[in-house]
């Protein structure tokens, strides 16, 4: 039997007539080019099966179309071309096409004080769809930061005040004694608790956006939060980080409001949904806050 006569079971009629919303593949390993970086990615791809009599789709045609990702920089225009290829190769079968790309964007970040720098990985997903001729792109990114609890800070300060009154209430103050007291565990009897926290951001791009503004989104989010986690540090950097945390106390509600305000200013975004998670060091559960803008229409 030669290749021309190989059976194509997908062309057989379905035993049960029923359209399907999505048929495709998940977890395809591919390289992608984002902001000049070639990154390892996992790709989910699929189309609707609108011909209810058809047995199945042509998955190999979806796979082969993904070769377009290997050599071109990832842009909304490239995503649209791939989705249009999906539909063109499934004429008579599919009206809608979907493409999801999951990777880690690597950014080199400087230390706060010293000349050191190091790489940080930001989990990123790009979700593109072409449904009945309407094209949309959504971006998801996770940003990690430190958050110090305002309540625990106030409670710690009160204990330090009480200890100061106990140790110096009956004494005349001497600068050296006070400085020594402040630099010891006898004086600073309590410290606020802080935790590594995560902002999970989902954003819909404007239809006329010609690039993926991932770095701008990450930069604006970290600036709004003020205490992004660090990479390589010296003691001066660690001290500067402690200062930033002490001057930047926030509940999860504070973080969500800061991010909402910052993201709403981005000119390339027309909708978003954000979720902040403070992985509590006091409790065995997390503190969580969410906010959205125009997301119901997304």
C-alpha positions in Angstrom: 0.0 0.0 0.0 1.5 3.3 -1.0 1.2 6.7 0.8 -1.6 7.8 -1.6 -3.9 5.1 -0.4 -3.3 5.3 3.3 -6.6 5.4 5.1 -7.8 8.8 6.6 -10.1 7.8 9.4 -10.8 11.5 10.3 -12.7 11.9 7.1 -15.2 9.3 8.2 -18.6 10.5 9.4 -19.1 10.7 13.1 -21.3 8.1 14.7 -22.9 10.9 16.8 -23.6 14.3 15.3 -22.4 16.9 17.7 -20.2 20.1 17.3 -17.3 20.6 19.7 -16.0 23.8 21.2 -12.3 22.9 21.2 -10.2 20.1 19.8 -6.4 20.1 19.6 -3.2 19.5 21.5 -1.6 20.7 24.7 1.9 20.9 26.0 3.7 21.0 22.6 7.4 21.8 23.2 8.6 24.7 21.0 11.1 27.6 21.1 9.6 31.1 20.9 11.2 34.5 20.4 10.1 37.2 22.9 11.9 40.6 23.2 15.0 39.2 21.6 15.2 36.0 23.8 14.7 32.5 22.5 12.8 30.8 25.2 11.6 27.2 25.7 7.8 27.1 25.7 4.8 24.8 26.0 2.1 25.5 23.5 -1.6 24.5 23.5 -3.3 24.7 20.1 -6.8 23.9 18.9 -9.8 24.7 16.8 -13.6 24.3 17.1 -15.2 21.4 15.3 -18.3 23.1 13.9 -19.1 20.5 11.3 -21.1 18.1 13.5 -20.9 15.3 11.0 -17.1 15.3 10.9 -15.2 12.6 12.8 -12.3 14.8 13.8 -9.9 17.6 12.9 -6.4 17.5 11.2 -4.1 17.8 14.2 -0.9 17.5 12.1 -1.9 20.7 10.2 -2.1 22.6 13.5 1.3 21.2 14.5 3.0 22.1 11.2 1.6 25.7 11.3 3.4 26.2 14.6 6.7 26.2 12.7 6.0 29.9 12.2 6.8 30.5 15.9 10.4 29.2 15.5 12.0 32.1 13.5 9.8 35.2 13.9 9.5 37.4 17.0 6.2 36.8 18.8 3.8 39.6 18.1 0.0 39.9 17.8 0.4 39.9 14.0 2.2 36.6 14.1 -0.3 35.1 16.4 -3.1 36.1 14.1 -1.4 34.7 11.0 -1.0 31.3 12.8 -4.7 31.3 13.8 -5.7 32.2 10.3 -3.6 29.3 9.0 -5.4 27.0 11.5 -8.8 28.0 10.1 -7.7 28.0 6.5 -6.4 24.4 6.8 -9.7 23.4 8.4 -12.1 24.9 5.9 -15.5 23.4 6.3 -14.7 22.1 9.7 -13.8 25.0 12.0 -14.8 28.6 12.5 -12.7 29.4 15.6 -9.0 28.9 16.5 -7.0 29.1 19.7 -3.3 29.3 20.7 -1.9 29.4 24.2 1.9 29.8 24.8 3.4 29.2 28.3 7.0 30.2 29.1 9.3 32.0 31.6 10.5 35.4 30.5 14.0 36.0 31.8 14.9 39.6 32.9 18.3 40.7 34.3 17.6 42.9 37.4 20.2 45.2 39.2 20.7 45.1 42.9 19.4 48.0 44.9 22.8 49.5 45.9 25.7 47.4 44.8 26.8 46.9 41.2 25.5 43.2 41.3 22.7 41.9 39.1 21.0 38.7 38.4 18.3 36.9 36.4 14.7 36.6 37.4 12.1 34.3 35.7 8.6 35.6 35.2 6.0 33.0 34.3 4.2 34.2 31.3 1.2 33.0 29.2 0.0 34.4 25.9 -3.5 33.4 24.9 -4.7 34.2 21.4 -8.1 33.5 19.8 -9.8 34.1 16.5 -13.5 33.5 16.9 -15.9 34.2 14.1 -13.4 36.7 12.7 -12.7 38.5 16.0 -9.1 38.4 17.2 -8.1 38.8 20.8 -4.9 38.5 22.8 -4.6 38.1 26.5 -1.4 38.1 28.6 -0.9 36.5 31.9 2.2 37.2 34.1 3.2 36.5 37.7 5.3 39.0 39.6 6.8 38.1 43.0 7.4 40.7 45.7 7.8 41.1 49.5 5.0 42.4 51.7 5.3 43.5 55.3 2.1 43.4 57.4 1.1 46.9 58.7 -0.7 45.3 61.7 2.3 43.2 62.8 4.5 46.3 62.4 2.3 48.4 64.7 2.2 45.5 67.3 6.0 45.2 67.1 6.5 48.9 67.5 4.3 48.9 70.6 6.3 46.1 72.2 9.5 48.1 71.5 8.0 51.2 73.1 7.1 49.2 76.2 10.5 47.7 76.4 12.1 51.2 76.0 9.9 52.5 78.9 10.9 49.5 81.1 14.6 50.0 80.4 14.8 53.8 80.5 11.8 55.0 82.4 13.7 55.6 85.5 17.0 56.7 83.9 18.3 59.8 82.4 18.8 59.3 78.7 22.4 58.8 77.4 22.9 58.7 73.6 25.4 55.9 73.6 23.1 53.7 75.8 20.1 54.3 73.6 22.1 53.5 70.4 23.4 50.3 72.0 19.9 49.4 73.1 18.5 50.0 69.6 21.2 47.7 68.1 20.5 44.8 70.4 17.9 42.1 70.9 17.3 43.6 74.4 15.8 46.6 72.7 14.3 45.4 69.5 12.3 42.7 71.1 9.9 42.2 68.2 9.9 42.5 64.4 7.1 42.7 61.9 6.4 39.6 59.8 6.7 39.7 56.0 6.1 37.2 53.3 6.9 36.4 49.7 3.9 37.4 47.7 2.7 37.0 44.2 0.7 39.2 41.8 -1.1 37.2 39.1 -2.1 39.5 36.3 -4.3 38.8 33.3 -4.6 41.5 30.7 -6.4 41.9 27.4 -4.5 43.9 24.7 -6.0 46.6 22.6 -6.9 45.4 19.1 -4.4 47.8 17.5 -1.5 46.7 19.7 1.5 45.7 17.5 3.7 44.2 20.3 3.5 42.2 23.5 4.2 44.8 26.3 5.3 42.2 28.8 8.4 44.1 30.1 6.4 47.3 30.5 3.7 45.4 32.4 6.3 43.8 34.7 8.2 47.1 35.3 5.0 49.0 36.1 3.8 46.3 38.5 7.1 46.1 40.3 7.3 49.9 40.6 3.8 50.1 42.0 4.5 47.4 44.6 7.9 48.8 45.6 9.5 45.7 47.0 10.2 43.2 44.2 12.2 40.2 45.3 15.9 40.5 44.6 18.6 38.3 42.9 22.3 38.8 43.8 22.8 41.0 46.8 25.4 42.3 49.2 24.7 43.4 52.7 24.1 47.0 51.6 21.4 45.7 49.2 19.8 43.6 51.9 19.8 46.6 54.2 18.2 48.7 51.5 15.6 46.0 51.0 14.8 46.0 54.7 14.4 49.7 54.6 12.0 49.5 51.6 9.9 46.9 53.4 9.8 49.0 56.5 8.6 52.1 54.5 6.3 50.1 52.3 3.9 48.3 54.6 0.9 46.8 52.8 -2.0 44.5 53.2 -3.1 42.4 50.2 -5.8 45.1 49.7 -3.2 47.8 49.4 -1.2 45.8 46.8 -4.3 45.1 44.7 -5.3 48.8 44.7 -1.8 49.9 43.7 -1.7 47.4 40.9 -5.1 48.4 39.7 -4.1 52.0 39.4 -0.9 51.2 37.7 -2.3 48.8 35.1 -5.2 51.1 34.2 -2.7 53.7 33.0 -1.1 51.3 30.4 -2.2 52.5 27.0 -2.0 49.0 25.4 -4.5 47.4 27.8 -8.3 47.6 27.6 -9.2 45.1 30.4 -7.5 43.2 33.2 -8.1 40.9 36.2 -5.6 40.8 38.9 -5.1 38.6 42.0 -2.6 39.1 44.8 -1.6 36.4 47.1 0.2 37.1 50.4 1.6 33.7 51.6 1.2 34.4 55.3 4.1 33.7 57.6 1.8 34.1 60.6 -1.1 31.9 59.4 -1.3 28.6 57.7 -3.5 30.2 55.0 -3.0 32.9 52.5 -4.4 36.5 52.3 -5.9 37.2 48.8 -7.4 40.2 47.1 -8.7 40.5 43.5 -9.6 43.4 41.3 -10.8 43.8 37.7 -11.4 46.5 35.1 -13.6 45.9 32.0 -13.1 42.2 32.5 -16.8 41.2 32.2 -16.6 42.5 28.6 -13.4 40.5 27.9 
